[in-house]
Amino acid sequence: MIETVATTPFEDQKPGTSGLRKKVPHFQKPHYVENFIQSIFDAAKPEPGASLVVGGDGRYFNREVVQTTIRMAAANGYGRVIVGRNGILSTPAASNLIRQRKTSGGIILSASHNPGGPDGDFGIKYNIANGGPAPEKITEAIYENSRRITAFRIARDAAPDISVVGESRLGDTVVEVVDPVADYERLMEQLFDFGKIAALIASGFTLRFDAMHAVTGPYATRILEERLGAPAGTVVNGEPREDFGGGHPDPNAVHAAALINHLMAPNGPDFGAASDGDGDRNLIVGRGIVVSPSDSLAVLAANAHLAPGYAKGIAGIARSMPTSQAADRVAQKRGIGIYETPTGWKFFGNLLDAGKVTICGEESAGTGSDHVREKDGLWAVLLWLNILAERRQSVKEIVEAHWREFGRNYYQRHDYEEIDKTAADGLMESLRDRLASMSGQRFGTLVVSEADDFSYRDPVDGSISTGQGVRIVFSGGSRIVYRLSGTGTQGATLRVYIECFEPDPAKHNVTPDVALAELINTADVIGEITKRTGRSGPDVIT
């Protein structure tokens, strides 16, 4: 039995770069979830009998929203809903299921690396049939629907039990509960030489994977320990919890400090890694070295051919505009395409679908390839392990050899979190107002060669995205980028990206703080950060 329930719009359901994100209590308002999901279905316009993938990272409120989504999908004409057992699906695993099962799309419940729990964050994102995040034309349609919605449709009966693998029915809709790991594991086995990685581990190679009490715990345990033979306990914090064990599931130097400290010890493991709330981000650490996300992207692109799934080479590389230009140097030297896009994985989708690129990455710890249409944390870990198994060098040796061959891009991201939104908007507006007059200005030894507000014309469909971040480029190629993040739920997050290039191997042992010191000071001067925000420094440096 289907109910049509009268409702009134909410004015704050505009999706950001990764869907709609708010605090849990906000989502718990009567009809808030139902309004947004109905707005998704009305924008998606599924064919009668279409299939839908549903799952999330297991954070607080995940199960309730999965059940609501199933009931609403049944009421909106979907013929099959494919859901991860207990409502669990990592974001890359969901993307894979959408593609493998040729569904019309999927709803992914996650706030990624943001904290969980009753007072934590929650998110809802719609992915289209290629497995990737909905493009802007669809998210705009969702938002417009949410502003004029008058009713939503929902099955009166309760959703079936989602704790047991198998099929059941809700009215005319088949609800199929699947093992969340199985299809993803099969895909990884097609891409990587599991035998060679297992032999590396059997030879005494040691590793540690911190799942941060998030969704990748079951995936890493199944693949690293049960398939590849890593000892039990290699995966730590492997049990997904609704509040991520009280931690912050962001694999960076602050929130993964315990892992990093473990790898910095003289007798630490050979390799360490972590992933985030929904499994799409990664941190790579070797004994004595933390690999920056931008360097990791470049190293993976330069060595991907060592894995069976990429043995024929890669077509090209795409990176988000704020990501360091280390990947550009790989592309230039290898004679392949390089594409600079706005932040947000949805911008890579057209390039991947058109075969223009194979490897993609963002400086925010996200890397992936054409195997799905999302970034993929465990995929990056397995590609690193495949490279290590082939080259039989340490992580540090591989990274330092990469710098000798391609040069080193010194790079940092400075995050100013939960700052006053009015102040943040004023800072960005002031920067934009000064762009036209900035060329030629001198700051210490730095001379501005160009300054702009990044815009992007999609080379596949011609769509244009503007206002994607302010870039200040100096003579010699150093640069500073300012942008406001779209992934937070409270106040505003200002991100400042600072980069310089050093071709001389004799100067590659300088610390980033030293190499970037003048740029860091200049970033505050140009952006008037201290003056406008009252902050004396960033909350997080990555």
VOPAVO-331515 format. One record per atom (N, C-alpha, C): residue in one letter; y, x, z. Coordinates in steps of 0.02 Angstrom, whole numbers, plus 50000, padded with zeros to 5 digits. Each point is the difference from the previous one (the first is absolute). Layout:
N
aYXZ
...
This chain:
542
m499405004250000
m500604995850000
m500625004450000
i500464998749955
i500615004049993
i500594996350030
e500395003650039
e500614997150029
e500615003049965
t500504995949989
t500655002349977
t500484999350058
v500265005650024
v500395000050062
v500745001349983
a500434995550021
a500725000849989
a500265006050039
t500475003649970
t500275006050033
t500725001049977
t500345004550032
t500685001949980
t500025007649989
p500445002449956
p500015007149984
p500245004550056
f499785006349997
f500295005450040
f500415004349953
e500555002450022
e500455003849956
e499855007549998
d499505002250038
d499895007250007
d499325002249973
q499764996749947
q499345001749974
q500045003849934
k500485004449995
k500075004249940
k499555006150008
p499505000949956
p499555005850006
p500385006649987
g499805005150036
g500275006749988
g499545003949953
t500035006750005
t499605004149955
t499254999250012
s499824997650060
s499294999250016
s499864993150030
g500304994849970
g499884993350023
g500484997950055
l499824994750036
l500424997350053
l499775002950067
r500465003150036
r499835003050065
r500494997650053
k499714997650055
k500394997850057
k499605001450063
k500304998950058
k499645000450063
k499504994250004
v499455001150036
v499494994950007
v500284993350025
p500424999950053
p500264993650023
p500384996249946
h500305003749954
h500374996749945
h499514996549953
f499455003349985
f499494997049957
f499664994050035
q500015000050067
q499674994750037
q500414993650005
k500615000149973
k500394993949999
k499634994649960
p500034993750022
p499664994749963
p500184999949926
h499485000349958
h500054999449927
h500265006449966
y500175005350039
y500285006049968
y499495003149952
v499395001050024
v499485002949957
v499834995349942
e499914993650016
e499814995249948
e500534999649945
n500635000050018
n500534999749950
n499965005949952
f499905006050028
f500005005949957
f499385000149955
i499434998450027
i499395000049959
i500044994749946
q500264994150016
q500084994949948
q500495002449946
s500515003650021
s500485002749951
s499675005249955
i499525003950027
i499625004649959
i499594996249949
f499624995150023
f499574996349954
f500404996449946
d500584997450018
d500424996649950
d500285004949949
a500125006250020
a500245005149953
a499435002749957
a499415000750031
a499425002949965
a499724995149947
k500044993650013
k499754994849954
k499285001549978
p499535000350047
p499315001649982
p499684994549957
e499575002149955
e499614995249961
e499524996450047
p499844993749986
p499514996550042
p499345003950003
g499745000950060
g499385003750009
g500085007550004
a500615002550001
a500125007350003
a499745002950065
s499915006550001
s499765003550059
s500575003850033
l499955000850067
l500525003450039
l499675004550051
v500255006250008
v499785004650052
v500464999450060
v499724999950060
v500404999450061
v499735004950052
g500455003650032
g499805004550055
g500605003750026
g499905003650054
g500555003750029
g499765005750044
d500475003050036
d499855006150037
d499754998650071
g499914993750018
g499714998450066
g500504999850056
r500645000749985
r500504999950053
r500054993050031
y500344999550055
y500084993750036
y500264994649952
f499694994150002
f500164994149961
f499675000149931
n499625005349984
n499675000649935
n499494994449989
r499554999050048
r499474995149991
r500284992949990
e500504998250040
e500294993349994
e500304998949931
v500355005049974
v500324999149934
v499495000249944
v499465003950008
v499454999749951
v499724992949996
q499884997050058
q499714993350000
q500484994949970
t500645000650015
t500504995649970
t500025000849925
t499975006349976
t500025001449928
t499404997049965
i499415000550030
i499404997049971
i500094992449992
r500234996850052
r500094992849998
r500524997949948
m500535004049994
m500524998449951
m499765001549929
a499615005349991
a499735001549934
a499554994449976
a499594997450045
a499574994449982
a500404993949980
a500564998850034
a500424994249984
a500415000949937
n500075006349977
n500415001449941
n499585001549938
g499364998250003
g499595000249940
g499615006349986
y500005004850045
y499605006049989
y499264998150005
g499605002749955
g499294998550000
g499605004750044
r500265006050012
r499645005050041
r500515004250038
v499875001050064
v500395004550041
v499545005550026
i500165006249983
i499605005850021
i500365003450058
v499685000150058
v500335002550060
v499585005450033
g500325005250025
g499645005150037
g499734997350066
r499415002450019
r499714997850064
r500505001050057
n500074994750041
n500484999850056
n500725000749976
g500114998649936
g500685000349973
g500245006949986
i499555005049999
i500195007049992
i499925002249927
l500535002849973
l499985003649935
l500575005150001
s499845006249985
s500555004849991
s500374998049937
t500635002049994
t500404998249941
t499685002749936
p499795006449997
p499675002349938
p499344996549986
a499624998350053
a499374996349990
a500144993149972
a500534996850024
a500194993449973
a500205000649926
s500385005149983
s500195001249931
s499385000949956
n499525003850026
n499385001149962
n499614993549991
l499964995950052
l499644993649994
l500334995549948
i500674999750001
i500354995949950
i499815002249930
r499985006649989
r499855002749933
r499264999149982
q499565001750047
q499294999749986
q499764992949988
r500274995450038
r499784993049995
r500434995949952
k500505003349971
k500444996749951
k500304993550027
t500265000450060
t500314994150031
t500724999249974
s500304994350016
s500694998849979
s500505003950041
g499785002650057
g500445003850044
g499725000250070
g500425001950047
g499775000550069
g500584999750049
i499864997950061
i500495000050053
i499785005150052
i500425004950012
i499865005550046
i500454999350061
l499694999950059
l500374999050062
l500075006650036
s500605002750000
s500105006550031
s500755001450006
a500175003950050
a500675003050004
a499925007649997
s499465002249965
s499885007049985
s500005004450061
h500485004650005
h500045004950053
h500394997650060
n500244993949999
n500394997350056
n499554998150058
p500255000250062
p499584998550058
p499784992750002
g499434998750034
g499734993350005
g500014997350071
g499634994550010
g499994996950066
g500404993650000
p499984996250055
p500344993550005
p500755000449986
d500315005650016
d500725000849987
d500135005049944
g499465001949965
g500075004849946
g500174996849934
d499845003549946
d500194997849933
d499414996849963
f500174995849952
f499504996849958
f500294999649930
g499564999349950
g500244999649932
g499524996349955
i500274997049947
i499614996649949
i500245002449932
k499535002249959
k500175002749933
k499554996849948
y500284998549943
y499604997349945
y499895005449947
n499375001049981
n499825004649946
n499754996149940
i500195002249941
i499834996449938
i499325002249973
a499824997549941
a499325000949974
a499825007249984
n500495004449990
n499835007049988
n499855003750065
g500074996550057
g499875003050065
g500615002950033
g500564999849966
g500605003150028
g500484995050030
p500505002350038
p500494995650030
p500374996049947
a500184993950017
a500364995749953
a500655003349977
p500154999849935
p500645002849976
p500584995650023
e500605002649988
e500604996850025
e500094992949974
k499814998749937
k500104993249973
k499584994950039
i499425002150026
i499594995450039
i500264999550072
t500195005750030
t500264999650069
t500654996050002
e500405000549947
e500614995949998
e499824992649995
a499484998449961
a499784993049994
a499744997550067
i499635004250036
i499754998150066
i500594998450046
y500505004349999
y500584999050043
y500374993549982
e500094998849936
e500344993849979
e499594993950021
n499355000449994
n499574994450022
n500094998850075
s500035005550038
s500054999450073
s500654996750021
r500525000549959
r500654997350017
r500064992549985
r499534997349960
r500054992949983
r499364996150016
i499545003250035
i499364996750015
i500114993850043
t499634994749985
t500034993750039
t499334998150030
a499455003149976
a499344998250025
a499515005649984
f499465000550039
f499465004649983
f499344996250003
r499495002749966
r499354996849997
r499495004350037
i499584996650040
i499515003550041
i499394995650011
a499415003149999
a499394996350014
a500004998050074
r499794993750013
r500004997650069
r499455003350040
d499425001549969
d499445003050035
d500145007350017
a499685002550052
a500075007050020
a499695004649948
a500255006149997
a499715005049955
a499305001950024
p499555001949955
p499335002150021
p500015006350042
d499445001550032
d499915006050040
d500075006149954
i500465004650016
i500105005949958
i499705006250031
s499574999150050
s499705005850033
s499325001849971
v499744995849954
v499335001049972
v500055000549924
v499715005349972
v500015000949927
v499594994449968
g500274997149947
g499654994749965
g500494994849974
e499734994749969
e500414994849970
e499954993550039
s500554996450002
s500024993350027
s500524996149960
r500114993850018
r500474996049961
r500524996850046
l500584999249972
l500534996150031
l500234995149946
g499754993950003
g500124995349946
g499685002549936
d500405000649947
d499745002449935
d500075007549993
t500225003450052
t500135007249996
t499435003950032
v499765005149965
v499505004650028
v500375005450039
v499825000950063
v500285005450041
v499465005450006
e500135005749971
e499525005549998
e500245005650047
v499625001250053
v500165005450047
v499615006249979
v500365005649991
v499695006149974
v500065005750051
d499545004849995
d500065006250036
d500635003549975
p500495001350042
p500645002749976
p499955007149972
v499465003650017
v499955007149981
v499585001049936
a499514995749988
a499495001349950
a500275001549930
d500414995649973
d500265001049932
d500445006149996
y500395001250051
y500445005950001
y499585006450002
e499485000050039
e499565005950005
e499695001649932
r499784994949964
r499715001149933
r500515003049953
l500624997750004
l500525002849957
l500125007350015
m500045001850063
m500125007050019
m499435004549975
e499394997450002
e499425004049978
e500035001349925
q500324995549962
q500085001149928
q500535005349985
l500485000850044
l500565004649988
l499875007050024
f499615000750054
f499945006550033
f499275002350003
d499925006550006
d499335003050005
d499785000050073
f499704994450020
f499794999450070
f499505005450019
g499575001949953
g499515005250015
g500335006650016
k500515001949962
k500345006450011
k500404999850066
i500314994450014
i500374999450064
i499525000350059
a499434996649993
a499505000150054
a499745007150011
a499915003849945
a499775006950006
a500525004350036
l500644998849985
l500545003650035
l499964998750075
i499934993750019
i499964998350071
i499385003050032
a499454999749964
a499375002850027
a500045007650009
s500455003249963
s500065007350005
s500385002250062
g500264995250038
g500375001750061
g500734998349998
f500234997349944
f500694997849993
f500144994250049
t500535000650039
t500144995150052
t500624995949983
l500004993750022
l500564995749985
l500084994750054
r500604997150001
r500154994550046
r500434995049963
f499834993550008
f500394994649969
f500234995350055
d500664999150005
d500284995550051
d500164993449966
a499624994850016
a500114993449971
a500544996150037
m500265002650055
m500564997150036
m499884992850021
h499364998450015
h499794993250020
h500224994849949
a500015002149936
a500224995749946
a499424998549953
v500154997649941
v499494997049957
v499515005149972
t500205006449992
t499565004849966
t499435002450044
g499994998250064
g499455002250043
g499324998649971
p499844993749982
p499344998549971
p499885003449933
y500525000949960
y499935003249934
y499845007450009
a500385003450043
a499895007250010
a499335001350034
t499814995850048
t499365000950034
t499434999349950
r500024994849959
r499474998949951
r499955005849950
i500575002249974
i499995005049946
i499945007150028
l500435001950046
l500005007050024
l499405001650043
e499834995650046
e499455001550047
e499334997849972
e499954993749978
e499344997449980
e499795002349930
r500465000749953
r499825002149932
r500045007549990
l500535003150025
l500125007149985
l499745004750055
g499774997250056
g499665004150050
g500445003450051
a500634998150004
a500425002750053
a499734997750068
p500025004250050
p499714998150065
p500334993850029
a499614996250038
a500284994350036
a500575002350044
g500554996450000
g500595002050036
g500525003549958
t499825001449936
t500495002849953
t500584995249992
v499844993549996
v500524994849996
v500194998150072
v500635001150017
v500244998350066
v500464993949995
n500064996450055
n500394993750001
n499784995449943
g499344999549992
g499724996649942
g499904992550008
e500114997350059
e499924992850009
e500664996449987
p500024995749949
p500634996349988
p500174995550059
r500635000150021
r500234995850054
r500624996249979
e500094994250030
e500564995749981
e500675003350014
d500025004450049
d500645003450016
d499965007549985
f499505002049960
f499895007049981
f499965004550062
g499684997250051
g499915003950062
g500655001650035
g500524996049987
g500645001350030
g500405005449964
g499725002849947
g500335005349963
g500394997449940
h500275004749964
h500404998549941
h499615002849940
p499714995649958
p499535002549948
p500355003049940
d500415005050012
d500375003449947
d499795007350000
p499675002349948
p499735006950000
p500545005249986
n500435001250049
n500515005149992
n499995004750060
a500465004750000
a499995005350051
a500114997450070
v500334994350007
v500124997150066
v499394996250025
h499764995349960
h499474995550023
h499305002849990
a499935005349961
a499355003349994
a500035007050030
a500425000850051
a500095006650031
a499365002850029
a499584995750028
a499375002450031
a499555003249947
l499964996849941
l499605002949946
l500295006649977
i500655000249990
i500315006149977
i499915005750050
n500094998650063
n499915005150052
n499285002649999
h499524995549989
h499305002049997
h499875004849943
l500334998849943
l499915004349941
l500385006550005
m500515000250042
m500385006250007
m499665005150045
a499514997750038
a499645004650045
a499595005049958
p499945006250024
p499625005149962
p499294998049986
n499704996150044
n499314997849991
n499964992749978
g500544997449973
g500024993049977
g499574999049939
p499914993849979
p499604998549940
p500315003149938
d499615000349947
d500255002649936
d500474995049966
f499904993650014
f500364994849963
f500114994050045
g500604997149997
g500144994050038
g500384995149957
a499934993650016
a500354994849962
a500084993950044
a500484995849980
a500114993650035
a500224995049948
s499914993650018
s500244994649957
s500374995050044
d500314995149967
d500454995550036
d499694993150011
g500424995150019
g499764993450018
g499554996849949
d500224999949937
d499614996449949
d499625004749953
g500025006450014
g499575004749963
g500285002649935
d500664999249988
d500255002449936
d500395006550005
r500135002450060
r500365006350008
r499535005450028
n500225006349994
n499585005450025
n500415005850026
l499715003650045
l500265006450024
l499465005249989
i500185005649970
i499525005449988
i500225006150040
v499535002750039
v500135005850042
v499435005049991
g500175006349993
g499505005350001
g500105004250062
r499525004250015
r500085004350058
r500625004349990
g500504998850043
g500615004049997
g500524997649950
i499904994249968
i500504997649952
i499994992449996
v500604997050001
v500084992949987
v500254999449928
v499634996549959
v500184999349929
v500484994149993
s500595001449973
s500484994549991
s499724995249947
p500174993550006
p499754995249950
p500195001949928
s500605002749991
s500215001949933
s499595005849973
d499875005050043
d499585005649979
d499284997649988
s499764995450041
s499324997549990
s499934996649932
l500504995949982
l499994996949933
l499965005249946
a500405005350005
a500015005249948
a499335003749997
v499725001850058
v499365003550002
v499444995749972
l499994993550018
l499484995649974
l500064999349925
a500614999349975
a500094999349927
a499785006449964
a500155005850029
a499825006349968
a499255001350001
n499644997050047
n499295001550009
n499534994049989
a500274994349979
a499594994049994
a499415000949954
h500085004349950
h499465001049951
h499365002850032
l500045002450061
l499415002650034
l499544994550026
a500244993850001
a499594994350021
a499734996549938
p499384997750002
p499684997049940
p500404994449968
g500324995850041
g500374994449973
g500625001949960
y500215006350006
y500605002349965
y499865006349960
a499375001149983
a499805006249967
a500335001149933
k500204994649967
k500335000649934
k500755001450007
g500245000750061
g500715001250010
g500374993450013
i500635000650016
i500404994150015
i500534998949946
a500174993749989
a500474998349946
a500715001750018
g500184999350064
g500685001250022
g500054998850074
i500595001150027
i500144999250071
i500614995650008
a499984995550048
a500594996150019
a500155001250073
r500645000550015
r500215000750070
r500624995750012
s500084997850061
s500614996450017
s500595004850000
m500594997449986
m500595004349994
m500125004450061
p499924997550063
p500145004450056
p499475005350012
t499414999449969
t499475004950009
t500215006749970
s499805005550030
s500215006549975
s499775001149929
q500355004649967
q499865001449930
q499445005149989
a499605001150053
a499435004749993
a499524997649946
a499884993449996
a499544997449949
a500285001049930
d500664999949992
d500315001049935
d499815006949971
r499965004950045
r499855006849977
r499285000649976
v499564996150031
v499304999849977
v499974996849931
a500344994449992
a499994996449936
a500295004449944
q500565003350015
q500325004249949
q499545005849979
k499675003050048
k499585005849984
k499364997949965
r499764993950015
r499384997649969
r500134996049936
g500634998949984
g500164996449938
g499824992750001
i500084996750058
i499854992950006
i500634996350022
g499994993449995
g500584996050015
g500164999850075
i500644999450015
i500224999150069
i500504994150001
y499914995450046
y500414994050003
y500284999350071
e500664998850003
e500354999250063
e500184992650007
t499744996650052
t500094992850008
t500354998550066
p500244993750009
p500244998150066
p499435000150050
t500184999750064
t499504999650054
t499654993349997
g499364999950012
g499604993949998
g499445000749949
w499384999250022
w499435001349957
w499984995449939
k500334994250005
k499994995349944
k500295003249937
f500445004950007
f500305003149941
f499515004549963
f499465002150032
f499505004149966
f499524995849958
g499954993550015
g499494995949969
g500024999949924
n500594999149971
n500054999849927
n499815006749969
l500215005550032
l499835006749974
l499255001150001
l499674997950055
l499285000750005
l499644995649949
d500214993749995
d499684995449953
d500075002449928
a500575003249985
a500125002449932
a499675006749986
g499685003050050
g499675006449990
g500475005949996
k500624999150021
k500485005549997
k499915005050056
v499744997750058
v499905004550057
v499314998750030
t499765005050036
t499364999550036
t500105000750075
i500455004550020
i500125001450071
i500714997850017
c500074996650058
c500664997750023
c500105002050072
g500635000450020
g500125001650070
g500704998550024
e500054998950065
e500634999050034
e500045004750059
e500615002150016
e500085004750055
e499814997150068
s499954993450003
s499834996750063
s499254999950012
a499675005549983
a499295001150014
a499544995649958
g500234997949942
g499584995949956
g499845003549935
t499355000649985
t499775002649936
t499444995649975
g499914999949935
g499474996049971
g499915001649926
s499564996349968
s499875001249929
s499854993449966
d499775000549938
d499884993949960
d499364996450020
h499665002150053
h499394996650022
h500154993250032
v500604999350030
v500244993650026
v500754999749983
r500334994950025
r500724999549988
r500395000050066
e499755003850047
e500325001250064
e499925007350018
k500425002550044
k499865006650027
k499384999650043
d499665005650011
d499344999850031
d499895006150043
g500034999050066
g499955005650047
g499345003649999
l499444996450002
l499355003250002
l499835003249933
w500234997049945
w499925003249934
w500305007050000
a500615000750028
a500335006550002
a499595005050041
v499734997750056
v499585004350042
v499395002349962
l499674995549965
l499395001849963
l500165004649941
l500574999149967
l500185004649946
l500145006950028
w500345000450057
w500105006550032
w499325003250016
l499544996250028
l499355002850017
l499625002349938
n500074996449945
n499665002049938
n500305006649974
i500665000650005
i500345006249979
i499785005850045
l499984998850065
l499785005250047
l499285002149987
a499584995249982
a499305001549986
a499935004249936
e500444998949952
e499975003849938
e500315006950007
r500585000450032
r500375006350002
r499775004650057
r499704997150051
r499755003950057
r500545004550029
q500614997250004
q500565003250034
q500234995450055
s500405002750046
s500274995750053
s500584995949972
v500194994950038
v500584995949980
v500615004449992
k500105004450048
k500595004449999
k499995004549939
e499435002849983
e499955004449941
e500154996149936
i499764993949995
i500124995949940
i500744998449993
v500324998050055
v500714998349997
v500425006249983
e499875005650032
e500395006049986
e499905002549929
a499394999349974
a499885001849930
a500394995449953
h500044993650019
h500384995249960
h500745002049998
w500285001950057
w500705002150001
w500115006249957
r499535004750002
r500095006049958
r500004998249926
e499604995249981
e499954998249929
e500594995749977
f500214995350042
f500494995049978
f500685000650035
g500055004350051
g500605000250041
g499954995150058
r500435000950049
r499984995750059
r500624995550004
n499894993650006
n500544995250013
n500044998750075
y500505003150032
y500124998550071
y500284993050005
y499754996150047
y500144992949999
y499924997050069
q500464995550019
q499934996150062
q500274993049989
r499714995250038
r500284993350003
r500234998750071
h500624997950009
h500284998550065
h500084992450006
d499674997050049
d500034992850011
d500444998350060
y500484995749989
y500414997250054
y499794992750007
e499624998550052
e499674993550006
e500404995150042
e499944993649981
e500294994450038
e500745001250015
i500365002349950
i500725000750008
i500334993449982
d500624999150021
d500364993849986
d500044998849925
k499804994249978
k499964998649928
k500695000149968
t500504997550034
t500675000249972
t500245007149990
a499865004350049
a500185007149993
a499635003349943
a499354998449993
a499605002949947
a500254997849931
d500154993649994
d500264997549936
d500675003149984
g500415000950051
g500665003249990
g499935007249978
l499525003650028
l499885006949981
l499825000449925
m499544995749978
m499785000149930
m500574997949954
e500394995050021
e500564997749959
e500525005549992
s500125003650053
s500495005549997
s499765005449952
l499365001750004
l499725005049954
l500094997849927
r499834993749987
r500054997549931
r500735000049976
d500464998550045
d500715000049981
d500255006949981
r499695005250028
r500235006849989
r499635003749944
l499494996849970
l499595003549951
l500395002649940
a500454995849974
a500365001849939
a500425006350008
s500245001350060
s500445005850012
s499645006050031
m499354999550008
m499665005250038
m499825006249959
s499904999249936
s499805005849959
s500525005550005
g499775006250011
g500445005750006
g500225001650070
q499904995450047
q500195001450070
q499565005450030
r500315004150043
r499655005550033
r499904998450074
f499405001350024
f499834999450071
f499675006650020
g500395004450032
g499735006750015
g499855003649935
t499385002349992
t499815003449938
t499744995149948
l499964993650017
l499704995049956
l500544996649958
v499884999549935
v500464996649954
v499644994249968
v500294994050005
v499684994049972
v500035000349924
s499434999549967
s499984999949927
s499974992949972
e499684995550037
e499994993049980
e499844995750060
a500224993749996
a499874995250054
a499954993149969
d499494996350021
d499914993349972
d499624995450047
d499984993649983
d499594995150034
d499414998649953
f499405002250020
f499435000149955
f499844993149972
s499934999749934
s499754993949967
s499425002049956
y499564995149986
y499375001449965
y499884994949946
r499875002449941
r499794995749945
r499255001249988
d499604994850010
d499285000749993
d499835001549927
p499665005749987
p499855001849931
p499494995549966
v499674995750039
v499494995649971
v500294993249983
d500334996850048
d500254993249987
d500764999549995
g500355005650009
g500725000049991
g500404997150058
s499664997850053
s500364997250057
s500435005350034
i500554997950030
i500485004650030
i500074998550074
s499975005350041
s500114999450072
s500595004650018
t500484997250036
t500605003950018
t500065000650075
g500485004250021
g500145000750072
g499415002750039
q499655005049973
q499385002350030
q500085006250044
g500615002250012
g500105005750043
g500545004749972
v500415002750044
v500545004449979
v499745007249997
r500115003249942
r499785007049990
r500615004649994
i499995005350039
i500505005349995
i499645006349979
v500135002449939
v499665005949973
v500505005849996
f499785005850023
f500435005950002
f499805005049946
s500475004349982
s499855005449953
s499415004050026
g499525001249956
g499395003450021
g499434995350014
g500144993450002
g499464995150006
g499884997250069
s500305002750052
s499924997050066
s500284992949999
r499744995750044
r500254993250000
r499924996750068
i500414994850009
i499964995650058
i499974992849974
v499554996050028
v499934993049981
v500084995750062
y500374994649993
y500094995150054
y499754993249977
r499604996750041
r499814993149985
r499804996550064
l500044993449998
l499784995850055
l499294997849987
s499565000650049
s499304998249992
s499934992450001
g499504997549963
g499854992949999
g499394998250040
t499755004650043
t499374998750035
t500084998350073
g500605000550027
g500114998650071
g500084992550012
t499994998150064
t500094993050018
t500584998950048
q500335005450021
q500544999350049
q500555004949983
g500644997649997
g500555004349982
g499905002849931
a500215006249990
a499935003449935
a499735007050011
t499625002549952
t499765006850001
t500335003949943
l500405004950018
l500315004449951
l499545005949989
r499835001449938
r499605005849984
r500415004849957
v499995006350021
v500375005349966
v499505005349979
y499995001549935
y499515004749972
y500375006349978
i499755005750021
i500355006449992
i499525004949966
e500235003249946
e499535004149961
e500355005949966
c499665005850001
c500215005649959
c499385003649972
f500095003549945
f499445003449966
f500065007550009
e499425003150015
e499985007350008
e499445002849956
p500175003449945
p499495002749956
p499695006650024
d500355003650045
d499795006650020
d499464999750054
p499385002249986
p499474999750051
p500175003950063
a500435005149994
a500185003950059
a500414995950050
k500264994349978
k500414995850044
k499654993550018
h499344999749989
h499634993850014
h499784999350073
n500125005250040
n499784999750070
n500574998050047
v500574997949972
v500554997650041
v499854992950023
t500194998250060
t499884993250024
t500484995249964
p499794993749990
p500444995149967
p500674999350036
d500015000250067
d500634999350036
d500505005449980
v499755005949988
v500445005649981
v500204999249926
a499504998749957
a500144999549929
a500494994449984
l499974994750040
l500404994049985
l500614999250045
a500145005050041
a500524999350052
a500674997749973
e500245003349948
e500664998149973
e499984993049970
l499464998349966
l499944993349971
l499984994650055
i499665001550055
i499964995250055
i500694998650029
n500395005350011
n500694999150025
n500434996249949
t499915001649937
t500394996849947
t499824992649994
a499374998350011
a499794993049996
a500384995850051
d500115002850060
d500374996350051
d500744999449981
v500285005349971
v500705000049981
v500134994949945
i499605000349947
i500114995549943
i499854992850019
g499454998950036
g499814993250018
g500374997250060
e500385004350036
e500364997850061
e499514996550048
i499405002950007
i499474996750037
i500184999450074
t500185005750031
t500174999850072
t500594995450013
k500505000549957
k500614996050008
k499854992649995
r499584997949954
r499894993049987
r499454996850042
t499505004050019
t499434997250037
t500005001850074
g500385005150018
g499995002350069
g499395004250018
r499595001449950
r499395004050012
r500155007449991
s499765004050046
s500105007349996
s499475003449958
g499474996349985
g499455002849960
g499504994749983
p499535001549955
p499504995149979
p499484998650054
d499694994249997
d499464998350046
d499365003549981
v499885000649935
v499395003149975
v500175004549942
i499705006049999
i500065004649943
i499305001149972
t499924998849935
t499355001349967
t500105004349939
